[in-house]
């Protein structure tokens, strides 16, 4: 999002209400100063109209193509979790934000953390294409063994081949710990 498109935090706080415990955003009551009079209605009439339809109702709760909650504030597209962060901390996040539990719609402030792309990738759920049910473990049918690996700092590190899935999973789990992967990385459900 380009800086010119970011709504000032003070404006967010004036237009929205945040429940930090649930991460829910609702539209606040707008004064007539937010509206322009037209030939058909006064600014006060426009404000009353808008408030009767939107004030106190959920905001930024539409689906985004990537699974996040989103919407528009003053015509500017916004992702709800970034707005929650900005309203809670008083500044827009300077990097990406990770949903710790992996649920892209869970915007509780306790579930959000600053994370660049690399850190965020270390908290991914299990890929749906996994045949073993363990991230970083595959079955080598030619050798009849489970193969464990981890990708870290741009390189794939081979962790070994194992007779049992449990042993390969343990090797991958230990590598996750050594490389600073989040404890939720490779979880089965999000």
C-alpha positions as CSV (number, residue, x, y, z in Angstrom):
1,X,0.0,0.0,0.0
2,X,1.5,3.3,-1.0
3,X,1.9,5.9,1.7
4,X,-0.3,8.4,-0.2
5,X,-3.2,5.9,0.1
6,X,-3.0,5.4,3.9
7,X,-5.7,7.0,5.9
8,X,-4.3,8.9,8.9
9,X,-4.6,7.1,12.2
10,X,-6.5,10.0,13.7
11,X,-9.0,9.8,11.0
12,X,-9.4,6.0,11.5
13,X,-10.0,6.6,15.2
14,X,-12.6,9.2,14.4
15,X,-14.5,7.1,11.9
16,X,-14.2,3.6,13.5
17,X,-14.4,2.0,16.8
18,X,-12.1,-0.9,17.7
19,X,-12.7,-3.7,20.2
20,X,-9.1,-4.9,20.8
21,X,-10.3,-8.0,22.7
22,X,-12.2,-9.3,19.7
23,X,-10.5,-7.4,16.9
24,X,-13.9,-6.2,15.7
25,X,-14.2,-2.9,13.9
26,X,-17.5,-0.9,13.8
27,X,-18.4,2.3,12.0
28,X,-18.6,5.3,14.3
29,X,-21.1,8.1,14.2
30,X,-20.2,10.7,11.6
31,X,-20.8,14.4,12.0
32,X,-22.1,16.5,9.1
33,X,-18.6,17.9,8.5
34,X,-17.8,14.6,6.8
35,X,-20.4,15.2,4.1
36,X,-21.1,17.8,1.4
37,X,-24.4,19.4,0.7
38,X,-25.9,18.8,-2.7
39,X,-28.7,20.3,-4.6
40,X,-31.0,17.5,-3.2
41,X,-29.9,17.4,0.5
42,X,-28.0,19.2,3.2
43,X,-24.8,17.8,4.8
44,X,-26.8,17.2,8.0
45,X,-29.3,15.1,6.0
46,X,-26.5,13.1,4.4
47,X,-24.9,12.5,7.8
48,X,-28.2,11.4,9.3
49,X,-28.7,9.1,6.3
50,X,-25.3,7.6,6.6
51,X,-25.5,7.2,10.4
52,X,-28.8,5.4,10.3
53,X,-27.5,2.9,7.8
54,X,-23.9,2.4,9.1
55,X,-23.1,3.8,12.5
56,X,-22.5,1.0,15.1
57,X,-22.5,-1.7,12.4
58,X,-19.5,-4.0,11.5
59,X,-16.8,-2.3,9.4
60,X,-14.1,-3.7,7.1
61,X,-15.6,-7.2,7.4
62,X,-15.8,-8.0,3.7
63,X,-13.8,-10.9,2.3
64,X,-10.5,-10.1,0.6
65,X,-9.2,-12.3,-2.2
66,X,-6.4,-13.5,0.1
67,X,-8.8,-14.6,2.9
68,X,-8.4,-11.5,5.1
69,X,-11.1,-9.1,6.1
70,X,-11.2,-5.8,4.2
71,X,-13.2,-2.8,3.1
72,X,-12.8,0.9,2.3
73,X,-12.3,3.9,4.5
74,X,-13.0,7.1,2.7
75,X,-12.6,5.3,-0.6
76,X,-9.2,3.8,0.3
77,X,-9.0,0.0,0.3
78,X,-7.9,-1.3,3.7
79,X,-7.1,-4.7,5.3
80,X,-8.8,-4.9,8.6
81,X,-5.8,-6.4,10.5
82,X,-3.6,-3.5,9.4
83,X,-6.3,-1.0,10.5
84,X,-6.6,-2.8,13.9
85,X,-2.8,-2.5,14.3
86,X,-2.8,1.2,13.4
87,X,-5.7,2.1,15.7
88,X,-4.3,0.1,18.6
89,X,-0.7,1.2,18.4
90,X,-1.2,4.7,16.9
91,X,0.8,4.1,13.7
92,X,0.5,2.0,10.6
93,X,2.7,-1.1,10.6
94,X,6.0,-0.7,8.8
95,X,6.2,-4.4,7.8
96,X,3.8,-7.2,7.3
97,X,1.6,-8.6,10.1
98,X,1.4,-12.2,11.0
99,X,-1.8,-13.8,12.4
100,X,-0.2,-16.0,15.1
101,X,-2.8,-18.7,15.1
102,X,-3.0,-18.7,11.3
103,X,-6.6,-17.5,11.1
104,X,-6.7,-14.6,8.7
105,X,-10.0,-13.3,10.1
106,X,-8.9,-13.4,13.8
107,X,-7.8,-9.7,14.3
108,X,-7.5,-9.7,18.1
109,X,-4.5,-7.6,18.9
110,X,-3.1,-10.6,20.9
111,X,-3.1,-12.6,17.7
112,X,-1.2,-10.1,15.6
113,X,2.6,-9.5,15.4
114,X,4.9,-7.6,13.2
115,X,6.6,-10.0,10.8
116,X,8.4,-9.6,7.5
117,X,7.7,-12.1,4.7
118,X,10.4,-14.5,6.0
119,X,9.2,-14.5,9.6
120,X,5.6,-14.8,8.4
121,X,6.6,-17.9,6.3
122,X,7.9,-19.5,9.4
123,X,4.3,-19.7,10.8
124,X,2.5,-21.3,7.9
125,X,-0.1,-24.1,8.1
126,X,0.5,-27.5,6.6
127,X,0.2,-27.4,2.8
128,X,-2.9,-29.2,1.5
129,X,-0.6,-31.1,-0.9
130,X,1.4,-32.8,1.9
131,X,1.1,-36.6,1.6
132,X,2.7,-37.3,5.0
133,X,0.8,-34.7,7.1
134,X,4.1,-33.2,8.3
135,X,5.7,-30.1,6.9
136,X,9.1,-30.8,5.4
137,X,8.7,-34.6,5.4
138,X,8.0,-36.6,2.3
139,X,8.2,-40.3,1.5
140,X,10.9,-41.5,-0.8
141,X,9.2,-44.5,-2.4
142,X,12.4,-45.6,-4.3
143,X,14.2,-46.1,-0.9
144,X,11.1,-46.8,1.2
145,X,12.1,-44.1,3.7
146,X,10.8,-40.8,5.0
147,X,12.9,-37.8,3.9
148,X,13.1,-34.7,6.1
149,X,14.4,-31.3,5.0
150,X,14.0,-27.6,5.9
151,X,14.4,-24.5,3.8
152,X,16.3,-21.8,5.7
153,X,18.1,-18.6,4.6
154,X,17.5,-19.5,0.9
155,X,18.9,-23.0,1.1
156,X,17.4,-26.4,1.6
157,X,19.1,-28.4,4.4
158,X,18.7,-32.2,4.2
159,X,17.9,-33.6,7.7
160,X,18.1,-37.3,6.7
161,X,16.1,-40.3,5.7
162,X,14.2,-42.3,8.3
163,X,12.4,-45.6,8.5
164,X,9.6,-44.1,10.6
165,X,7.5,-41.0,10.0
166,X,7.7,-40.1,13.7
167,X,11.6,-40.0,13.5
168,X,11.5,-37.8,10.4
169,X,8.9,-35.5,12.0
170,X,11.1,-35.2,15.2
171,X,14.1,-34.2,13.0
172,X,12.0,-31.6,11.3
173,X,10.6,-30.3,14.6
174,X,14.1,-30.0,16.1
175,X,15.2,-28.1,12.9
176,X,12.2,-25.8,13.2
177,X,13.3,-24.9,16.8
178,X,17.0,-24.4,15.8
179,X,16.0,-22.1,12.8
180,X,13.5,-20.0,14.8
181,X,10.3,-21.2,13.2
182,X,7.1,-20.4,15.1
183,X,5.7,-23.2,17.3
184,X,2.5,-23.2,15.1
185,X,4.5,-23.8,11.8
186,X,3.1,-26.8,10.0
187,X,-0.1,-27.0,12.0
188,X,-2.8,-29.2,10.5
189,X,-5.7,-26.7,10.9
190,X,-5.9,-22.9,10.8
